[in-house]
Amino acid sequence: MNPKAANILVRADGGKIWGLSMGHIYRTLAVAQELRDHHGLTCRFLLRDIPEAVAMVRDHGFCHDLLPAEAKAAAESEAAALARADEPILLVDRPDPPPNGFGHFIRPNRRLVIIGPTGDKAQVPVDLWIDDLRPPSPDLPAHAMLGPRFAIMSKDFDGKFRDAVAPYARNLLVTFGGSDPAGLTARVVATLLESCLDMSMQVVLGPAFGDDADVIAAVAGDGRFVVKRNIPDLCTAMLAADIVIAAAGRTALELAITGTPSLMVPSIDTEFVTAPYLEACGSTRMVDPRRADFPDRLRAELVSLAANHSARDGMRLAGRALVDGNGRQRVGDAIATLLQKSRLTKTAVRS
């Protein structure tokens, strides 16, 4: 693999690690596919050697180089790997800045693009900051693309939107992303087992979930439950469900774009900002897992929403108004434009 052959170096990680999850990999893969398919640009991934993430990048056909799996060893190797790289654009999607900040990313004629909440913590000039889960603000910096207008959705969700909701909710989907490092699946399943809800309940575990034996054992004998793992088409599962219980990360935007009524259970700090914002927009209701009465509140909200056709239809319409499905294209266009400006700048300097 020749690093000079790529236009964009993508630095992202994913896996069943607290605060990491698989969302960073899903999101950067969607952007990389958009840049490849619609702009003819090539992307190379630099990621920690975490099996679930590596397999997903490889299966999508992208070149990749590996850092050690352990965080400290990866940080020590990262600077050297970036120093060897020749790509004019560095695209970073990670939950926290690297230990020494982004300073070692910067070189002449290189452009820095950050996806996610670290865009305002870079401590170096950022050329483009994208955060589809950050509520938009009227005083945004010029380089910021924030809010669901820039939601980076997989192609699997293109043109998929429900036209109506059922009079009464009968089908429930429970999914907490690719890895669920907060362990919310088990808590929600335990809560549902203690309910008398007459619903079909599908529990979907992501590719990096870990051992599913406890979840399967917990629902054994209860005919309401079906447990599936790493299904190929989560969009279809969402559209088949009347209500979804999920975390307030990437899945929240997928539910919004499909018009799927939902209950959001935030899992990490940033989601406790996202979930109230999406609730205020009307696309979901938040249930706080930090509260002592969380099980009772979750059951009560689910019963209420299942019987309230008007509320669910309002969520359907609000979700589509929030996420219009063109965010991936907007982000791809912005990165492609940035690359073109970088090339022009480099040519001018040489001249």
C-alpha positions in Angstrom: 0.0 0.0 0.0 1.4 3.4 -1.0 0.3 6.2 1.3 1.0 8.7 -1.5 -1.8 7.2 -3.5 -4.5 8.5 -1.1 -6.0 12.0 -1.1 -7.3 11.8 2.5 -5.9 10.2 5.6 -8.7 9.1 8.0 -7.8 8.8 11.7 -10.6 7.0 13.5 -11.1 4.2 16.0 -13.9 1.9 17.1 -14.7 -1.0 19.3 -16.2 -2.2 22.6 -14.3 0.3 24.7 -15.9 2.8 27.1 -16.3 6.2 25.4 -15.3 4.8 22.0 -18.0 2.6 20.4 -18.3 2.0 16.7 -19.9 5.2 15.6 -16.7 6.9 14.6 -16.0 4.0 12.2 -19.5 4.0 10.7 -19.4 7.8 10.2 -16.0 8.0 8.6 -16.8 5.0 6.3 -19.9 6.9 5.1 -17.8 10.0 4.3 -15.1 7.9 2.7 -17.6 6.2 0.5 -19.1 9.5 -0.5 -15.7 10.9 -1.4 -14.8 7.8 -3.4 -18.1 7.3 -5.2 -19.0 10.9 -6.0 -15.7 12.8 -6.0 -13.3 10.2 -7.2 -11.1 10.7 -4.1 -9.2 8.0 -2.2 -9.1 7.5 1.5 -6.6 5.6 3.7 -7.5 4.7 7.3 -5.1 4.9 10.3 -6.6 3.1 13.2 -5.9 1.1 16.3 -5.7 -2.6 15.9 -9.1 -3.3 17.3 -10.6 -6.3 15.4 -14.2 -5.1 15.0 -13.1 -1.8 13.5 -10.4 -3.2 11.3 -12.7 -5.8 9.9 -15.3 -3.2 9.0 -12.8 -0.9 7.2 -11.3 -3.9 5.3 -14.8 -5.2 4.3 -15.6 -1.8 2.8 -12.5 -2.0 0.6 -10.4 0.8 2.1 -6.6 0.6 2.6 -5.5 0.9 6.2 -2.5 1.1 8.5 -2.6 -0.1 12.1 -1.5 1.4 15.4 -1.2 -0.8 18.5 -4.5 -1.6 20.1 -3.6 -0.3 23.6 -4.3 3.4 23.8 -0.9 4.5 25.3 1.1 2.5 22.8 -1.1 3.8 20.0 -0.5 7.5 21.0 3.3 6.9 21.0 3.1 5.4 17.5 0.6 7.9 16.1 2.9 10.9 15.6 5.5 8.9 13.7 2.8 7.4 11.5 1.4 10.8 10.7 4.9 12.2 10.0 5.3 9.5 7.3 2.0 10.3 5.7 1.7 12.4 2.5 -2.0 13.0 2.3 -3.0 16.7 2.0 -6.0 16.3 4.2 -6.2 14.7 7.6 -9.8 13.7 8.6 -10.0 12.9 12.4 -13.0 11.3 14.1 -12.3 10.4 17.7 -14.0 11.1 21.1 -11.0 13.0 22.6 -8.1 15.0 21.3 -4.8 13.0 21.2 -2.7 13.3 24.4 -0.5 16.1 23.0 -3.3 17.9 21.2 -3.5 18.2 17.4 -0.2 20.0 17.0 1.7 17.1 15.5 -1.0 16.8 12.8 -0.1 20.2 11.3 2.3 20.5 8.4 2.6 23.0 5.5 -0.2 22.5 2.9 -2.0 20.0 5.1 -5.7 20.7 6.0 -7.3 19.4 9.2 -10.9 18.2 9.2 -12.4 17.1 12.5 -15.7 15.2 12.9 -17.2 15.1 16.3 -17.1 17.0 19.6 -13.3 17.6 19.7 -13.5 20.3 17.0 -13.6 23.1 19.5 -10.8 21.5 21.6 -8.1 21.2 18.9 -5.9 24.1 20.1 -4.7 24.5 16.5 -6.3 25.9 13.4 -9.1 23.6 12.1 -10.1 24.0 8.5 -13.4 22.2 8.8 -15.3 21.1 11.9 -18.3 18.8 11.4 -20.5 17.6 14.3 -24.0 16.4 13.3 -24.9 15.7 17.0 -24.0 19.2 18.2 -27.0 21.5 18.4 -26.5 24.4 15.9 -25.7 27.8 17.2 -26.3 31.3 15.7 -22.7 32.3 16.4 -20.9 29.4 14.7 -17.3 29.9 13.5 -17.0 30.0 9.7 -15.4 26.6 9.5 -18.2 24.8 11.5 -20.9 22.6 10.1 -23.0 21.7 13.2 -26.3 20.0 13.7 -28.5 17.4 11.9 -28.4 19.3 8.6 -25.0 17.7 8.3 -26.0 14.3 9.5 -23.6 11.7 8.0 -25.9 8.8 7.1 -24.9 5.6 5.4 -26.2 5.0 1.9 -28.4 2.3 3.4 -30.7 5.1 4.6 -31.0 7.0 1.4 -34.7 7.5 0.5 -36.0 5.4 3.4 -38.8 7.0 5.3 -42.1 5.7 6.7 -45.2 7.3 5.4 -47.4 6.6 8.5 -47.3 5.1 12.0 -49.5 2.2 13.2 -52.7 3.0 15.3 -51.1 1.1 18.2 -47.5 0.1 18.6 -47.0 -3.6 18.5 -43.3 -4.0 17.5 -40.4 -2.8 19.6 -36.8 -2.6 18.6 -34.0 -2.3 21.1 -30.5 -1.4 19.8 -27.5 0.4 21.4 -25.1 0.7 18.5 -22.1 -1.3 17.5 -20.7 -2.1 20.9 -22.9 -0.7 23.8 -19.9 -0.1 26.1 -22.3 1.4 28.7 -24.2 -1.9 29.1 -27.6 -0.3 28.4 -28.9 -3.3 26.4 -28.9 -5.5 29.5 -30.5 -2.8 31.7 -33.3 -2.1 29.2 -34.0 -5.8 28.6 -34.2 -6.4 32.4 -36.7 -3.6 32.5 -38.8 -4.9 29.7 -38.8 -8.4 31.2 -40.6 -7.0 34.3 -43.3 -5.4 32.2 -46.6 -6.8 31.0 -46.3 -5.2 27.6 -48.0 -7.1 24.8 -45.4 -6.3 22.2 -43.0 -8.2 19.9 -39.5 -7.1 21.1 -36.5 -7.5 18.8 -33.1 -6.9 20.5 -30.3 -6.1 18.0 -26.7 -6.4 19.2 -23.9 -4.7 17.2 -20.8 -6.3 15.7 -18.6 -5.3 18.6 -21.1 -6.1 21.4 -19.0 -8.8 23.1 -20.5 -11.8 24.7 -24.3 -12.1 24.0 -24.8 -15.1 26.2 -26.2 -13.1 29.1 -28.8 -11.3 27.0 -29.9 -14.5 25.3 -30.2 -16.3 28.6 -32.2 -13.5 30.2 -34.9 -13.6 27.5 -35.0 -17.4 27.2 -38.6 -18.6 27.6 -40.2 -15.2 27.0 -41.8 -15.5 23.6 -42.0 -11.7 23.2 -38.2 -11.5 22.6 -36.0 -12.2 19.6 -32.2 -11.5 19.9 -30.2 -10.9 16.7 -26.6 -9.9 16.2 -25.0 -7.6 13.6 -27.9 -7.7 11.2 -27.1 -6.6 7.6 -29.8 -4.0 7.3 -30.6 -2.0 10.4 -32.6 0.5 8.4 -35.2 -2.2 7.5 -35.4 -3.3 11.1 -36.1 0.4 12.2 -38.8 0.8 9.6 -40.5 -2.5 10.7 -40.6 -1.3 14.3 -43.3 0.9 15.7 -41.0 2.2 18.5 -37.2 2.0 19.0 -35.3 2.3 22.3 -31.7 3.4 21.6 -28.8 5.6 22.7 -28.6 9.2 21.6 -25.6 8.9 19.3 -25.6 8.1 15.6 -28.6 5.9 15.9 -30.7 8.8 17.0 -30.1 10.5 13.6 -30.9 7.3 11.7 -34.2 7.1 13.6 -35.0 10.7 12.7 -34.3 10.3 9.0 -36.5 7.2 8.8 -39.3 8.9 10.8 -39.2 6.2 13.5 -40.7 7.1 16.9 -38.2 6.5 19.7 -37.2 6.6 23.3 -33.6 7.9 23.8 -31.4 6.5 26.6 -28.2 8.5 26.6 -25.0 6.5 27.2 -22.1 9.0 27.4 -21.7 12.6 28.3 -22.2 14.1 24.8 -25.5 12.2 24.5 -26.9 14.0 27.5 -26.6 17.1 25.4 -27.9 15.6 22.2 -30.9 13.8 23.6 -32.6 16.9 25.2 -32.0 18.8 21.9 -33.6 16.1 19.8 -36.5 15.8 22.3 -37.0 19.6 22.1 -37.1 19.2 18.3 -39.9 16.7 18.7 -38.3 13.6 17.2 -37.9 11.5 20.4 -38.4 11.4 24.1 -35.5 11.1 26.5 -35.3 8.7 29.5 -32.4 9.4 31.8 -30.6 6.1 32.9 -28.9 8.0 35.8 -32.2 8.3 37.7 -33.0 5.8 40.4 -36.5 5.4 38.9 -35.2 4.7 35.4 -37.0 1.3 35.0 -40.3 2.7 36.0 -40.0 5.8 33.8 -38.9 3.7 30.8 -41.9 1.4 31.2 -44.3 4.3 31.7 -43.0 6.2 28.6 -43.2 3.1 26.5 -46.8 2.4 27.5 -47.7 6.0 26.9 -46.1 6.3 23.5 -47.4 2.9 22.3 -51.0 4.1 22.8 -50.5 7.6 21.5 -50.8 7.6 17.8 -50.7 11.4 17.5 -47.4 11.6 19.5 -45.7 8.9 17.3 -46.9 10.6 14.1 -45.5 13.9 15.4 -42.1 12.2 16.0 -42.2 10.8 12.4 -42.8 14.2 10.9 -40.3 16.0 13.2 -37.6 13.5 12.5 -37.8 14.0 8.7 -37.8 17.8 9.2 -34.7 17.5 11.3 -32.6 15.2 9.1 -33.3 15.7 5.4 -30.9 13.0 4.1 -28.5 15.3 2.3 -25.9 15.8 5.1 -23.4 13.2 3.7 -23.4 15.0 0.4 -22.9 18.4 2.0 -19.9 17.1 4.0 -18.4 15.4 1.0 -18.7 18.5 -1.1 -17.1 20.6 1.7 -14.1 18.2 2.0 -13.7 18.0 -1.8 -13.7 21.8 -2.0 -11.1 22.0 0.8 -8.9 19.5 -1.1 -9.1 21.6 -4.2 -8.2 24.8 -2.3 -5.2 22.9 -0.8 -4.0 22.0 -4.2 -4.3 25.5 -5.5 -2.5 26.9 -2.5 0.3 24.4 -3.0 0.6 25.3 -6.7 0.7 29.0 -5.8 3.5 28.5 -3.3 5.6 26.5 -5.7 5.1 29.1 -8.4 
